[in-house]
Amino acid sequence: MPRVVPAPTERIAGFLTMPKTIWCPGCSNGIVMRAMIDAVLVLGLDRHKVVVVAGIGCSGRLVQYLDFSTVHTPHGRALTVATGVKIADPDLHVLVVMGDGDCTAIGGNHLIHAARRNIDLTAVVFNNSIYGMTGGQMSPTTFTGDRSTTSTYGNVEQAFDICELARAAGASYVARGTAYGYSKLAGILAGGIAHRGFSLIEAMVACPTYYGRQNKPSSPAEMLLRQKAQAVPVERFHEPGPRLQDSYPVGVLHHVEREEYTAAYEEVIRRARGD
């Protein structure tokens, strides 16, 4: 995992199209966006070779800020569009930004198959455990008992563990970080971008506007401190199975090397041509 020393704010600003935030006060999506820029910088990537594909939701607003080539796709379809971008030009570094609902609900089938194919995409999933843009409904990662506008007396469903889902589907790099743990998050993002294959990074973010109003803690600072208390380095996390509501492992959870999709596809083309 690359070690990331945060770049000065002036350098970060050179990758942004505007200084004003369009996220809610206290939202930590901007922290993850900055970590993505730091990851690109530490890897020394050509910004003209970086493409950011986003779905619909709070995290999708990120493409309005970033001065890279960007695509804003229909809800749940970010991975399909990103797959087309990568196959069209395998030399591009394609980052796919999704929310937990966007990725695992309407886009869940696309997540499974992108992971299975091991196509060289870096999927960054902003997990705030709720649908933030559309009114605070429960999402597939809302824990049992949590409240939302569609579970006012507490959710009765079991939550998805996004990292376990991606790993089981075939992702070759799976990691989790938090908005509170900035340097570690930036490092695992850089590791995912550098990895040749399908990478999924779950970024735990805080939504004080909708999640916080209906659950505790509610203030942005308290929500970040809760991340600090819940996040356990993977080397010290010994609970089997999906992440727990009160604790979860952070860091690189899974990393293997296997044949990447576009490389395999190029070989098929070569054989078809008789080269």
C-alpha positions as CSV (number, residue, x, y, z in Angstrom):
1,M,0.0,0.0,0.0
2,P,1.6,3.3,-1.0
3,R,2.3,5.8,1.7
4,V,0.5,9.1,1.0
5,V,1.7,12.4,2.4
6,P,-1.3,14.8,1.9
7,A,-0.5,17.5,-0.7
8,P,-0.9,21.2,0.1
9,T,-4.3,22.6,-0.4
10,E,-3.1,24.8,-3.2
11,R,-2.1,21.8,-5.2
12,I,-5.3,20.0,-4.5
13,A,-7.2,23.1,-5.7
14,G,-5.6,22.7,-9.1
15,F,-7.7,19.6,-9.7
16,L,-11.0,21.2,-8.8
17,T,-13.3,23.2,-11.0
18,M,-14.8,25.3,-8.2
19,P,-14.1,26.2,-4.5
20,K,-17.7,26.1,-3.2
21,T,-19.2,22.9,-1.8
22,I,-22.6,21.6,-3.0
23,W,-22.7,18.9,-0.3
24,C,-24.6,19.3,2.9
25,P,-22.8,20.9,5.9
26,G,-20.9,18.2,7.8
27,C,-20.9,15.7,4.9
28,S,-17.6,13.8,4.6
29,N,-17.8,13.1,0.9
30,G,-15.4,15.9,0.2
31,I,-12.8,14.2,2.4
32,V,-12.9,11.1,0.2
33,M,-12.7,13.2,-2.9
34,R,-9.5,14.9,-1.6
35,A,-8.1,11.5,-0.8
36,M,-8.7,10.4,-4.4
37,I,-6.8,13.4,-5.6
38,D,-3.9,12.7,-3.2
39,A,-3.9,9.1,-4.5
40,V,-3.6,10.2,-8.1
41,L,-0.8,12.6,-7.1
42,V,1.3,10.1,-5.2
43,L,1.1,7.7,-8.2
44,G,2.2,10.4,-10.6
45,L,-0.7,9.8,-13.0
46,D,-1.3,11.9,-16.1
47,R,-4.6,13.7,-15.3
48,H,-5.5,13.4,-19.0
49,K,-5.4,9.6,-18.6
50,V,-7.7,9.6,-15.6
51,V,-11.5,9.2,-16.1
52,V,-14.0,9.4,-13.2
53,V,-17.4,7.7,-13.8
54,A,-20.1,8.4,-11.3
55,G,-23.6,7.2,-10.6
56,I,-26.6,9.0,-9.2
57,G,-26.6,10.1,-5.6
58,C,-24.7,12.4,-3.2
59,S,-21.3,10.9,-4.3
60,G,-22.2,11.5,-7.9
61,R,-21.9,15.2,-7.4
62,L,-18.1,14.6,-7.2
63,V,-17.9,14.8,-11.0
64,Q,-19.0,18.5,-10.8
65,Y,-15.9,19.3,-8.8
66,L,-13.1,17.3,-10.4
67,D,-11.1,18.6,-13.3
68,F,-10.6,15.2,-14.9
69,S,-12.5,13.6,-17.8
70,T,-15.8,12.7,-16.1
71,V,-19.1,10.9,-16.9
72,H,-22.3,11.2,-14.9
73,T,-24.3,8.1,-15.6
74,P,-27.9,6.8,-14.9
75,H,-28.6,5.4,-11.5
76,G,-26.8,2.0,-11.0
77,R,-25.1,2.0,-14.3
78,A,-21.7,3.6,-13.5
79,L,-19.8,0.2,-13.7
80,T,-21.3,-0.6,-17.1
81,V,-20.3,2.8,-18.6
82,A,-16.9,2.5,-17.0
83,T,-16.5,-1.0,-18.5
84,G,-17.0,0.5,-21.9
85,V,-14.5,3.3,-21.3
86,K,-11.9,0.8,-20.1
87,I,-12.4,-1.6,-23.0
88,A,-12.3,1.3,-25.5
89,D,-8.9,2.5,-24.1
90,P,-7.2,0.1,-21.7
91,D,-4.5,2.7,-21.0
92,L,-6.9,4.9,-19.1
93,H,-7.1,4.9,-15.3
94,V,-10.9,4.6,-14.6
95,L,-12.3,5.4,-11.2
96,V,-15.9,4.6,-10.5
97,V,-17.7,6.6,-7.8
98,M,-20.9,5.2,-6.3
99,G,-23.0,5.4,-3.2
100,D,-23.9,2.3,-1.2
101,G,-27.5,2.2,-2.6
102,D,-26.4,3.0,-6.1
103,C,-23.8,0.2,-6.1
104,T,-25.6,-2.6,-4.2
105,A,-29.2,-2.0,-5.0
106,I,-30.1,-1.1,-8.6
107,G,-26.4,-1.5,-9.6
108,G,-25.8,-4.7,-7.6
109,N,-25.8,-7.0,-10.5
110,H,-23.2,-4.9,-12.4
111,L,-21.0,-4.9,-9.3
112,I,-21.0,-8.7,-9.2
113,H,-20.1,-9.1,-12.9
114,A,-17.4,-6.3,-12.9
115,A,-15.8,-8.1,-10.0
116,R,-16.2,-11.5,-11.7
117,R,-14.6,-10.3,-14.9
118,N,-11.7,-8.7,-13.0
119,I,-11.7,-5.7,-15.3
120,D,-9.2,-3.0,-14.3
121,L,-11.5,-0.5,-12.7
122,T,-11.2,1.2,-9.3
123,A,-14.7,1.3,-7.7
124,V,-14.9,3.7,-4.8
125,V,-18.1,3.1,-2.8
126,F,-19.2,6.0,-0.5
127,N,-21.1,4.2,2.3
128,N,-23.3,6.4,4.5
129,S,-25.8,3.6,5.2
130,I,-28.7,5.5,3.7
131,Y,-30.0,7.1,0.6
132,G,-29.0,10.7,1.2
133,M,-30.0,12.5,-2.0
134,T,-33.6,11.2,-2.3
135,G,-34.9,11.7,1.2
136,G,-33.2,9.4,3.7
137,Q,-34.6,6.0,2.8
138,M,-33.0,2.8,4.0
139,S,-30.4,1.3,1.7
140,P,-29.0,-2.3,1.4
141,T,-26.3,-1.3,4.0
142,T,-28.7,0.1,6.6
143,F,-28.2,-2.0,9.7
144,T,-30.9,-3.9,11.4
145,G,-32.6,-1.5,13.9
146,D,-31.4,1.7,12.2
147,R,-34.1,4.3,11.4
148,S,-34.8,5.9,8.0
149,T,-37.7,7.6,6.3
150,T,-38.8,4.1,5.1
151,S,-38.0,2.3,8.4
152,T,-39.3,4.8,11.0
153,Y,-39.6,2.1,13.6
154,G,-36.2,0.4,12.8
155,N,-35.0,-1.6,9.8
156,V,-35.8,-5.3,10.0
157,E,-33.5,-6.4,7.1
158,Q,-29.9,-7.6,7.4
159,A,-27.3,-5.3,5.9
160,F,-24.9,-6.1,3.0
161,D,-21.2,-6.2,3.7
162,I,-20.0,-4.6,0.5
163,C,-16.4,-5.8,0.8
164,E,-17.5,-9.4,1.5
165,L,-19.9,-9.2,-1.5
166,A,-17.1,-8.0,-3.8
167,R,-14.6,-10.5,-2.6
168,A,-17.0,-13.4,-3.1
169,A,-17.8,-12.2,-6.6
170,G,-14.2,-12.2,-7.6
171,A,-12.7,-8.8,-6.9
172,S,-8.9,-9.1,-6.7
173,Y,-8.4,-6.0,-4.5
174,V,-10.8,-5.2,-1.7
175,A,-10.2,-2.6,1.0
176,R,-12.1,-0.4,3.4
177,G,-11.2,3.0,4.9
178,T,-12.9,5.8,6.7
179,A,-13.2,9.6,6.3
180,Y,-11.7,9.9,9.8
181,G,-8.6,7.9,8.9
182,Y,-7.6,10.1,6.0
183,S,-4.0,9.0,5.4
184,K,-4.9,5.3,5.5
185,L,-7.9,5.9,3.1
186,A,-5.7,7.7,0.6
187,G,-3.1,4.9,0.8
188,I,-5.6,2.2,0.1
189,L,-7.1,4.3,-2.8
190,A,-3.7,4.6,-4.3
191,G,-3.1,0.8,-3.9
192,G,-6.4,0.1,-5.6
193,I,-5.7,2.4,-8.5
194,A,-2.2,0.9,-9.0
195,H,-3.6,-2.7,-8.8
196,R,-4.1,-4.3,-12.2
197,G,-7.6,-5.8,-11.9
198,F,-11.0,-5.0,-10.3
199,S,-10.5,-3.0,-7.1
200,L,-13.2,-2.1,-4.6
201,I,-12.6,0.4,-1.9
202,E,-15.4,1.0,0.6
203,A,-15.2,4.5,2.1
204,M,-17.2,4.9,5.3
205,V,-18.7,8.4,5.2
206,A,-21.0,10.4,7.5
207,C,-24.4,11.8,6.6
208,P,-25.5,14.0,9.4
209,T,-28.4,15.4,7.4
210,Y,-30.4,12.2,7.0
211,Y,-28.8,9.4,8.8
212,G,-27.7,11.6,11.7
213,R,-31.1,13.1,12.2
214,Q,-32.7,9.7,12.6
215,N,-30.0,7.8,14.4
216,K,-27.3,8.5,17.0
217,P,-24.8,10.1,17.0
218,S,-26.1,13.0,15.0
219,S,-23.4,15.7,14.8
220,P,-20.7,15.5,12.1
221,A,-17.9,15.5,14.6
222,E,-19.5,12.8,16.7
223,M,-20.1,10.7,13.6
224,L,-16.4,10.9,12.6
225,L,-15.3,10.0,16.2
226,R,-17.6,7.0,15.9
227,Q,-15.7,5.9,12.8
228,K,-12.5,6.2,14.8
229,A,-14.0,4.0,17.6
230,Q,-15.5,1.4,15.2
231,A,-12.6,1.0,12.7
232,V,-10.2,-1.8,13.6
233,P,-7.0,-2.5,11.6
234,V,-7.6,-5.7,9.7
235,E,-4.5,-7.3,11.3
236,R,-6.3,-7.0,14.7
237,F,-9.9,-7.8,13.6
238,H,-10.6,-11.4,14.4
239,E,-14.4,-11.6,14.1
240,P,-15.5,-14.0,11.3
241,G,-18.0,-13.1,8.7
242,P,-19.6,-9.8,7.7
243,R,-18.6,-6.5,9.4
244,L,-20.4,-5.8,12.7
245,Q,-22.5,-2.8,13.5
246,D,-20.2,-1.7,16.3
247,S,-16.9,-2.5,14.6
248,Y,-15.4,-3.4,11.2
249,P,-11.9,-4.1,9.8
250,V,-10.1,-1.4,7.8
251,G,-7.2,-1.6,5.4
252,V,-6.6,-4.1,2.6
253,L,-8.9,-7.0,3.2
254,H,-8.1,-9.0,0.1
255,H,-5.5,-8.9,-2.6
256,V,-4.7,-11.5,-5.2
257,E,-3.2,-11.3,-8.7
258,R,-5.1,-12.9,-11.6
259,E,-5.6,-12.3,-15.3
260,E,-7.2,-8.9,-16.0
261,Y,-10.2,-8.7,-18.4
262,T,-8.9,-6.3,-21.1
263,A,-5.6,-8.2,-21.4
264,A,-7.5,-11.5,-21.8
265,Y,-9.8,-9.8,-24.4
266,E,-6.8,-8.5,-26.4
267,E,-5.5,-12.1,-26.5
268,V,-8.9,-13.2,-28.0
269,I,-8.7,-10.5,-30.6
270,R,-5.1,-11.5,-31.4
271,R,-6.1,-15.2,-31.9
272,A,-9.2,-14.2,-34.0
273,R,-6.9,-12.2,-36.3
274,G,-4.5,-15.1,-36.6
275,D,-1.6,-13.0,-35.3
